[in-house]
Amino acid sequence: MAKLSFGENTPRYFEFLIDSGSDYTLISQSDALVLGIRYQDIRSSESTAELADLNIIHTKKINLELKIDDIDLTIPVLVAKEKVECLLGRKGVFENFDILFQESKQQVVLKKPSK
């Protein structure tokens, strides 16, 4: 679970799948609407992206505030026109955490980087 927010709108919790193969974090336009963001109002141009299942989706990019535990980040997020699962991608996220994939426990652990 991570908290996303946009501007002065109320932050909301989202459940993300961590996707080490994805450059960008991804949410659907219905998820963006919960944050007060209408897809058609996002100023970036629309582009396409290919998902792991080879489906092509239409997206627009926007910077959002992400909070995991007590770490606050501003990250680039793709908002998909289509319904998609929330994915936590690498840009803006992975460099801020030590990430441990524990396959035997079927879990992923994000920790503050060790100093």
Phi and psi in radians as a Rosetta constraint file:
Dihedral C 1 N 2 CA 2 C 2 CIRCULARHARMONIC -2.508 0.35
Dihedral N 2 CA 2 C 2 N 3 CIRCULARHARMONIC 2.710 0.35
Dihedral C 2 N 3 CA 3 C 3 CIRCULARHARMONIC -1.795 0.35
Dihedral N 3 CA 3 C 3 N 4 CIRCULARHARMONIC 2.264 0.35
Dihedral C 3 N 4 CA 4 C 4 CIRCULARHARMONIC -1.984 0.35
Dihedral N 4 CA 4 C 4 N 5 CIRCULARHARMONIC 2.555 0.35
Dihedral C 4 N 5 CA 5 C 5 CIRCULARHARMONIC -2.610 0.35
Dihedral N 5 CA 5 C 5 N 6 CIRCULARHARMONIC 2.836 0.35
Dihedral C 5 N 6 CA 6 C 6 CIRCULARHARMONIC -2.450 0.35
Dihedral N 6 CA 6 C 6 N 7 CIRCULARHARMONIC 2.064 0.35
Dihedral C 6 N 7 CA 7 C 7 CIRCULARHARMONIC 1.028 0.35
Dihedral N 7 CA 7 C 7 N 8 CIRCULARHARMONIC -2.390 0.35
Dihedral C 7 N 8 CA 8 C 8 CIRCULARHARMONIC -1.530 0.35
Dihedral N 8 CA 8 C 8 N 9 CIRCULARHARMONIC 0.011 0.35
Dihedral C 8 N 9 CA 9 C 9 CIRCULARHARMONIC -1.183 0.35
Dihedral N 9 CA 9 C 9 N 10 CIRCULARHARMONIC 2.702 0.35
Dihedral C 9 N 10 CA 10 C 10 CIRCULARHARMONIC -1.117 0.35
Dihedral N 10 CA 10 C 10 N 11 CIRCULARHARMONIC 2.234 0.35
Dihedral C 10 N 11 CA 11 C 11 CIRCULARHARMONIC -1.095 0.35
Dihedral N 11 CA 11 C 11 N 12 CIRCULARHARMONIC 2.603 0.35
Dihedral C 11 N 12 CA 12 C 12 CIRCULARHARMONIC -2.279 0.35
Dihedral N 12 CA 12 C 12 N 13 CIRCULARHARMONIC 2.562 0.35
Dihedral C 12 N 13 CA 13 C 13 CIRCULARHARMONIC -1.501 0.35
Dihedral N 13 CA 13 C 13 N 14 CIRCULARHARMONIC 2.430 0.35
Dihedral C 13 N 14 CA 14 C 14 CIRCULARHARMONIC -2.287 0.35
Dihedral N 14 CA 14 C 14 N 15 CIRCULARHARMONIC 2.560 0.35
Dihedral C 14 N 15 CA 15 C 15 CIRCULARHARMONIC -1.682 0.35
Dihedral N 15 CA 15 C 15 N 16 CIRCULARHARMONIC 2.105 0.35
Dihedral C 15 N 16 CA 16 C 16 CIRCULARHARMONIC -1.927 0.35
Dihedral N 16 CA 16 C 16 N 17 CIRCULARHARMONIC 2.546 0.35
Dihedral C 16 N 17 CA 17 C 17 CIRCULARHARMONIC -1.586 0.35
Dihedral N 17 CA 17 C 17 N 18 CIRCULARHARMONIC 2.319 0.35
Dihedral C 17 N 18 CA 18 C 18 CIRCULARHARMONIC -1.432 0.35
Dihedral N 18 CA 18 C 18 N 19 CIRCULARHARMONIC 2.182 0.35
Dihedral C 18 N 19 CA 19 C 19 CIRCULARHARMONIC -2.120 0.35
Dihedral N 19 CA 19 C 19 N 20 CIRCULARHARMONIC 1.672 0.35
Dihedral C 19 N 20 CA 20 C 20 CIRCULARHARMONIC -1.195 0.35
Dihedral N 20 CA 20 C 20 N 21 CIRCULARHARMONIC -0.211 0.35
Dihedral C 20 N 21 CA 21 C 21 CIRCULARHARMONIC -1.647 0.35
Dihedral N 21 CA 21 C 21 N 22 CIRCULARHARMONIC -0.037 0.35
Dihedral C 21 N 22 CA 22 C 22 CIRCULARHARMONIC -1.798 0.35
Dihedral N 22 CA 22 C 22 N 23 CIRCULARHARMONIC 2.291 0.35
Dihedral C 22 N 23 CA 23 C 23 CIRCULARHARMONIC -1.178 0.35
Dihedral N 23 CA 23 C 23 N 24 CIRCULARHARMONIC -0.751 0.35
Dihedral C 23 N 24 CA 24 C 24 CIRCULARHARMONIC -2.006 0.35
Dihedral N 24 CA 24 C 24 N 25 CIRCULARHARMONIC 2.654 0.35
Dihedral C 24 N 25 CA 25 C 25 CIRCULARHARMONIC -1.245 0.35
Dihedral N 25 CA 25 C 25 N 26 CIRCULARHARMONIC 2.540 0.35
Dihedral C 25 N 26 CA 26 C 26 CIRCULARHARMONIC -2.334 0.35
Dihedral N 26 CA 26 C 26 N 27 CIRCULARHARMONIC 2.315 0.35
Dihedral C 26 N 27 CA 27 C 27 CIRCULARHARMONIC -2.355 0.35
Dihedral N 27 CA 27 C 27 N 28 CIRCULARHARMONIC 2.833 0.35
Dihedral C 27 N 28 CA 28 C 28 CIRCULARHARMONIC -1.552 0.35
Dihedral N 28 CA 28 C 28 N 29 CIRCULARHARMONIC 2.883 0.35
Dihedral C 28 N 29 CA 29 C 29 CIRCULARHARMONIC -1.106 0.35
Dihedral N 29 CA 29 C 29 N 30 CIRCULARHARMONIC -0.523 0.35
Dihedral C 29 N 30 CA 30 C 30 CIRCULARHARMONIC -1.190 0.35
Dihedral N 30 CA 30 C 30 N 31 CIRCULARHARMONIC -0.608 0.35
Dihedral C 30 N 31 CA 31 C 31 CIRCULARHARMONIC -1.162 0.35
Dihedral N 31 CA 31 C 31 N 32 CIRCULARHARMONIC -0.715 0.35
Dihedral C 31 N 32 CA 32 C 32 CIRCULARHARMONIC -1.090 0.35
Dihedral N 32 CA 32 C 32 N 33 CIRCULARHARMONIC -0.671 0.35
Dihedral C 32 N 33 CA 33 C 33 CIRCULARHARMONIC -1.072 0.35
Dihedral N 33 CA 33 C 33 N 34 CIRCULARHARMONIC -0.607 0.35
Dihedral C 33 N 34 CA 34 C 34 CIRCULARHARMONIC -1.064 0.35
Dihedral N 34 CA 34 C 34 N 35 CIRCULARHARMONIC -0.525 0.35
Dihedral C 34 N 35 CA 35 C 35 CIRCULARHARMONIC -1.521 0.35
Dihedral N 35 CA 35 C 35 N 36 CIRCULARHARMONIC 0.010 0.35
Dihedral C 35 N 36 CA 36 C 36 CIRCULARHARMONIC 1.519 0.35
Dihedral N 36 CA 36 C 36 N 37 CIRCULARHARMONIC 0.332 0.35
Dihedral C 36 N 37 CA 37 C 37 CIRCULARHARMONIC -1.955 0.35
Dihedral N 37 CA 37 C 37 N 38 CIRCULARHARMONIC 2.101 0.35
Dihedral C 37 N 38 CA 38 C 38 CIRCULARHARMONIC -1.613 0.35
Dihedral N 38 CA 38 C 38 N 39 CIRCULARHARMONIC 2.315 0.35
Dihedral C 38 N 39 CA 39 C 39 CIRCULARHARMONIC -0.892 0.35
Dihedral N 39 CA 39 C 39 N 40 CIRCULARHARMONIC -0.812 0.35
Dihedral C 39 N 40 CA 40 C 40 CIRCULARHARMONIC -1.174 0.35
Dihedral N 40 CA 40 C 40 N 41 CIRCULARHARMONIC -0.288 0.35
Dihedral C 40 N 41 CA 41 C 41 CIRCULARHARMONIC -1.595 0.35
Dihedral N 41 CA 41 C 41 N 42 CIRCULARHARMONIC -0.152 0.35
Dihedral C 41 N 42 CA 42 C 42 CIRCULARHARMONIC -1.201 0.35
Dihedral N 42 CA 42 C 42 N 43 CIRCULARHARMONIC 2.222 0.35
Dihedral C 42 N 43 CA 43 C 43 CIRCULARHARMONIC -1.337 0.35
Dihedral N 43 CA 43 C 43 N 44 CIRCULARHARMONIC -0.331 0.35
Dihedral C 43 N 44 CA 44 C 44 CIRCULARHARMONIC -1.242 0.35
Dihedral N 44 CA 44 C 44 N 45 CIRCULARHARMONIC 2.750 0.35
Dihedral C 44 N 45 CA 45 C 45 CIRCULARHARMONIC -1.332 0.35
Dihedral N 45 CA 45 C 45 N 46 CIRCULARHARMONIC 2.661 0.35
Dihedral C 45 N 46 CA 46 C 46 CIRCULARHARMONIC -1.321 0.35
Dihedral N 46 CA 46 C 46 N 47 CIRCULARHARMONIC 2.421 0.35
Dihedral C 46 N 47 CA 47 C 47 CIRCULARHARMONIC -2.375 0.35
Dihedral N 47 CA 47 C 47 N 48 CIRCULARHARMONIC 3.088 0.35
Dihedral C 47 N 48 CA 48 C 48 CIRCULARHARMONIC -1.972 0.35
Dihedral N 48 CA 48 C 48 N 49 CIRCULARHARMONIC 2.708 0.35
Dihedral C 48 N 49 CA 49 C 49 CIRCULARHARMONIC -2.449 0.35
Dihedral N 49 CA 49 C 49 N 50 CIRCULARHARMONIC 2.631 0.35
Dihedral C 49 N 50 CA 50 C 50 CIRCULARHARMONIC -1.856 0.35
Dihedral N 50 CA 50 C 50 N 51 CIRCULARHARMONIC 2.235 0.35
Dihedral C 50 N 51 CA 51 C 51 CIRCULARHARMONIC -1.471 0.35
Dihedral N 51 CA 51 C 51 N 52 CIRCULARHARMONIC 2.952 0.35
Dihedral C 51 N 52 CA 52 C 52 CIRCULARHARMONIC -1.034 0.35
Dihedral N 52 CA 52 C 52 N 53 CIRCULARHARMONIC -0.521 0.35
Dihedral C 52 N 53 CA 53 C 53 CIRCULARHARMONIC -1.488 0.35
Dihedral N 53 CA 53 C 53 N 54 CIRCULARHARMONIC 0.176 0.35
Dihedral C 53 N 54 CA 54 C 54 CIRCULARHARMONIC 1.303 0.35
Dihedral N 54 CA 54 C 54 N 55 CIRCULARHARMONIC 0.086 0.35
Dihedral C 54 N 55 CA 55 C 55 CIRCULARHARMONIC -1.247 0.35
Dihedral N 55 CA 55 C 55 N 56 CIRCULARHARMONIC 2.502 0.35
Dihedral C 55 N 56 CA 56 C 56 CIRCULARHARMONIC -1.730 0.35
Dihedral N 56 CA 56 C 56 N 57 CIRCULARHARMONIC 2.296 0.35
Dihedral C 56 N 57 CA 57 C 57 CIRCULARHARMONIC -2.147 0.35
Dihedral N 57 CA 57 C 57 N 58 CIRCULARHARMONIC 2.817 0.35
Dihedral C 57 N 58 CA 58 C 58 CIRCULARHARMONIC -1.821 0.35
Dihedral N 58 CA 58 C 58 N 59 CIRCULARHARMONIC 2.310 0.35
Dihedral C 58 N 59 CA 59 C 59 CIRCULARHARMONIC -2.395 0.35
Dihedral N 59 CA 59 C 59 N 60 CIRCULARHARMONIC 2.776 0.35
Dihedral C 59 N 60 CA 60 C 60 CIRCULARHARMONIC -2.282 0.35
Dihedral N 60 CA 60 C 60 N 61 CIRCULARHARMONIC 2.562 0.35
Dihedral C 60 N 61 CA 61 C 61 CIRCULARHARMONIC -1.792 0.35
Dihedral N 61 CA 61 C 61 N 62 CIRCULARHARMONIC 2.429 0.35
Dihedral C 61 N 62 CA 62 C 62 CIRCULARHARMONIC -2.556 0.35
Dihedral N 62 CA 62 C 62 N 63 CIRCULARHARMONIC 2.605 0.35
Dihedral C 62 N 63 CA 63 C 63 CIRCULARHARMONIC -1.562 0.35
Dihedral N 63 CA 63 C 63 N 64 CIRCULARHARMONIC 2.277 0.35
Dihedral C 63 N 64 CA 64 C 64 CIRCULARHARMONIC -2.223 0.35
Dihedral N 64 CA 64 C 64 N 65 CIRCULARHARMONIC 2.788 0.35
Dihedral C 64 N 65 CA 65 C 65 CIRCULARHARMONIC -1.549 0.35
Dihedral N 65 CA 65 C 65 N 66 CIRCULARHARMONIC 2.268 0.35
Dihedral C 65 N 66 CA 66 C 66 CIRCULARHARMONIC -2.106 0.35
Dihedral N 66 CA 66 C 66 N 67 CIRCULARHARMONIC 2.348 0.35
Dihedral C 66 N 67 CA 67 C 67 CIRCULARHARMONIC -2.212 0.35
Dihedral N 67 CA 67 C 67 N 68 CIRCULARHARMONIC 2.130 0.35
Dihedral C 67 N 68 CA 68 C 68 CIRCULARHARMONIC -2.145 0.35
Dihedral N 68 CA 68 C 68 N 69 CIRCULARHARMONIC 2.128 0.35
Dihedral C 68 N 69 CA 69 C 69 CIRCULARHARMONIC 0.948 0.35
Dihedral N 69 CA 69 C 69 N 70 CIRCULARHARMONIC -2.114 0.35
Dihedral C 69 N 70 CA 70 C 70 CIRCULARHARMONIC -1.907 0.35
Dihedral N 70 CA 70 C 70 N 71 CIRCULARHARMONIC 0.360 0.35
Dihedral C 70 N 71 CA 71 C 71 CIRCULARHARMONIC -1.792 0.35
Dihedral N 71 CA 71 C 71 N 72 CIRCULARHARMONIC 2.111 0.35
Dihedral C 71 N 72 CA 72 C 72 CIRCULARHARMONIC -1.794 0.35
Dihedral N 72 CA 72 C 72 N 73 CIRCULARHARMONIC 2.277 0.35
Dihedral C 72 N 73 CA 73 C 73 CIRCULARHARMONIC -2.352 0.35
Dihedral N 73 CA 73 C 73 N 74 CIRCULARHARMONIC 2.672 0.35
Dihedral C 73 N 74 CA 74 C 74 CIRCULARHARMONIC -1.892 0.35
Dihedral N 74 CA 74 C 74 N 75 CIRCULARHARMONIC 2.121 0.35
Dihedral C 74 N 75 CA 75 C 75 CIRCULARHARMONIC -2.258 0.35
Dihedral N 75 CA 75 C 75 N 76 CIRCULARHARMONIC 2.688 0.35
Dihedral C 75 N 76 CA 76 C 76 CIRCULARHARMONIC -1.363 0.35
Dihedral N 76 CA 76 C 76 N 77 CIRCULARHARMONIC 2.343 0.35
Dihedral C 76 N 77 CA 77 C 77 CIRCULARHARMONIC -2.253 0.35
Dihedral N 77 CA 77 C 77 N 78 CIRCULARHARMONIC 2.357 0.35
Dihedral C 77 N 78 CA 78 C 78 CIRCULARHARMONIC -1.589 0.35
Dihedral N 78 CA 78 C 78 N 79 CIRCULARHARMONIC 2.262 0.35
Dihedral C 78 N 79 CA 79 C 79 CIRCULARHARMONIC -1.806 0.35
Dihedral N 79 CA 79 C 79 N 80 CIRCULARHARMONIC 2.094 0.35
Dihedral C 79 N 80 CA 80 C 80 CIRCULARHARMONIC -1.586 0.35
Dihedral N 80 CA 80 C 80 N 81 CIRCULARHARMONIC 2.397 0.35
Dihedral C 80 N 81 CA 81 C 81 CIRCULARHARMONIC -1.139 0.35
Dihedral N 81 CA 81 C 81 N 82 CIRCULARHARMONIC -0.592 0.35
Dihedral C 81 N 82 CA 82 C 82 CIRCULARHARMONIC -1.525 0.35
Dihedral N 82 CA 82 C 82 N 83 CIRCULARHARMONIC 2.865 0.35
Dihedral C 82 N 83 CA 83 C 83 CIRCULARHARMONIC -1.284 0.35
Dihedral N 83 CA 83 C 83 N 84 CIRCULARHARMONIC 2.173 0.35
Dihedral C 83 N 84 CA 84 C 84 CIRCULARHARMONIC -2.425 0.35
Dihedral N 84 CA 84 C 84 N 85 CIRCULARHARMONIC 2.818 0.35
Dihedral C 84 N 85 CA 85 C 85 CIRCULARHARMONIC -1.318 0.35
Dihedral N 85 CA 85 C 85 N 86 CIRCULARHARMONIC 2.608 0.35
Dihedral C 85 N 86 CA 86 C 86 CIRCULARHARMONIC -1.272 0.35
Dihedral N 86 CA 86 C 86 N 87 CIRCULARHARMONIC 2.156 0.35
Dihedral C 86 N 87 CA 87 C 87 CIRCULARHARMONIC -2.060 0.35
Dihedral N 87 CA 87 C 87 N 88 CIRCULARHARMONIC 2.383 0.35
Dihedral C 87 N 88 CA 88 C 88 CIRCULARHARMONIC -1.723 0.35
Dihedral N 88 CA 88 C 88 N 89 CIRCULARHARMONIC 1.909 0.35
Dihedral C 88 N 89 CA 89 C 89 CIRCULARHARMONIC -1.632 0.35
Dihedral N 89 CA 89 C 89 N 90 CIRCULARHARMONIC -3.078 0.35
Dihedral C 89 N 90 CA 90 C 90 CIRCULARHARMONIC -1.345 0.35
Dihedral N 90 CA 90 C 90 N 91 CIRCULARHARMONIC -0.801 0.35
Dihedral C 90 N 91 CA 91 C 91 CIRCULARHARMONIC -1.047 0.35
Dihedral N 91 CA 91 C 91 N 92 CIRCULARHARMONIC 2.169 0.35
Dihedral C 91 N 92 CA 92 C 92 CIRCULARHARMONIC 1.415 0.35
Dihedral N 92 CA 92 C 92 N 93 CIRCULARHARMONIC -0.181 0.35
Dihedral C 92 N 93 CA 93 C 93 CIRCULARHARMONIC -1.980 0.35
Dihedral N 93 CA 93 C 93 N 94 CIRCULARHARMONIC -1.014 0.35
Dihedral C 93 N 94 CA 94 C 94 CIRCULARHARMONIC -1.064 0.35
Dihedral N 94 CA 94 C 94 N 95 CIRCULARHARMONIC -0.564 0.35
Dihedral C 94 N 95 CA 95 C 95 CIRCULARHARMONIC -1.297 0.35
Dihedral N 95 CA 95 C 95 N 96 CIRCULARHARMONIC -0.139 0.35
Dihedral C 95 N 96 CA 96 C 96 CIRCULARHARMONIC -1.808 0.35
Dihedral N 96 CA 96 C 96 N 97 CIRCULARHARMONIC 0.048 0.35
Dihedral C 96 N 97 CA 97 C 97 CIRCULARHARMONIC -2.443 0.35
Dihedral N 97 CA 97 C 97 N 98 CIRCULARHARMONIC 2.672 0.35
Dihedral C 97 N 98 CA 98 C 98 CIRCULARHARMONIC -1.564 0.35
Dihedral N 98 CA 98 C 98 N 99 CIRCULARHARMONIC 2.143 0.35
Dihedral C 98 N 99 CA 99 C 99 CIRCULARHARMONIC -2.005 0.35
Dihedral N 99 CA 99 C 99 N 100 CIRCULARHARMONIC 2.216 0.35
Dihedral C 99 N 100 CA 100 C 100 CIRCULARHARMONIC -2.070 0.35
Dihedral N 100 CA 100 C 100 N 101 CIRCULARHARMONIC 2.065 0.35
Dihedral C 100 N 101 CA 101 C 101 CIRCULARHARMONIC -1.611 0.35
Dihedral N 101 CA 101 C 101 N 102 CIRCULARHARMONIC 1.958 0.35
Dihedral C 101 N 102 CA 102 C 102 CIRCULARHARMONIC -1.863 0.35
Dihedral N 102 CA 102 C 102 N 103 CIRCULARHARMONIC 1.508 0.35
Dihedral C 102 N 103 CA 103 C 103 CIRCULARHARMONIC -1.117 0.35
Dihedral N 103 CA 103 C 103 N 104 CIRCULARHARMONIC -0.617 0.35
Dihedral C 103 N 104 CA 104 C 104 CIRCULARHARMONIC -1.113 0.35
Dihedral N 104 CA 104 C 104 N 105 CIRCULARHARMONIC -0.481 0.35
Dihedral C 104 N 105 CA 105 C 105 CIRCULARHARMONIC -1.780 0.35
Dihedral N 105 CA 105 C 105 N 106 CIRCULARHARMONIC -0.015 0.35
Dihedral C 105 N 106 CA 106 C 106 CIRCULARHARMONIC 0.913 0.35
Dihedral N 106 CA 106 C 106 N 107 CIRCULARHARMONIC 0.902 0.35
Dihedral C 106 N 107 CA 107 C 107 CIRCULARHARMONIC -2.565 0.35
Dihedral N 107 CA 107 C 107 N 108 CIRCULARHARMONIC 2.830 0.35
Dihedral C 107 N 108 CA 108 C 108 CIRCULARHARMONIC -2.191 0.35
Dihedral N 108 CA 108 C 108 N 109 CIRCULARHARMONIC 2.319 0.35
Dihedral C 108 N 109 CA 109 C 109 CIRCULARHARMONIC -1.992 0.35
Dihedral N 109 CA 109 C 109 N 110 CIRCULARHARMONIC 2.183 0.35
Dihedral C 109 N 110 CA 110 C 110 CIRCULARHARMONIC -1.883 0.35
Dihedral N 110 CA 110 C 110 N 111 CIRCULARHARMONIC 2.188 0.35
Dihedral C 110 N 111 CA 111 C 111 CIRCULARHARMONIC -2.247 0.35
Dihedral N 111 CA 111 C 111 N 112 CIRCULARHARMONIC 2.724 0.35
Dihedral C 111 N 112 CA 112 C 112 CIRCULARHARMONIC -1.014 0.35
Dihedral N 112 CA 112 C 112 N 113 CIRCULARHARMONIC 2.471 0.35
Dihedral C 112 N 113 CA 113 C 113 CIRCULARHARMONIC -1.029 0.35
Dihedral N 113 CA 113 C 113 N 114 CIRCULARHARMONIC 2.443 0.35
Dihedral C 113 N 114 CA 114 C 114 CIRCULARHARMONIC -1.305 0.35
Dihedral N 114 CA 114 C 114 N 115 CIRCULARHARMONIC 2.520 0.35
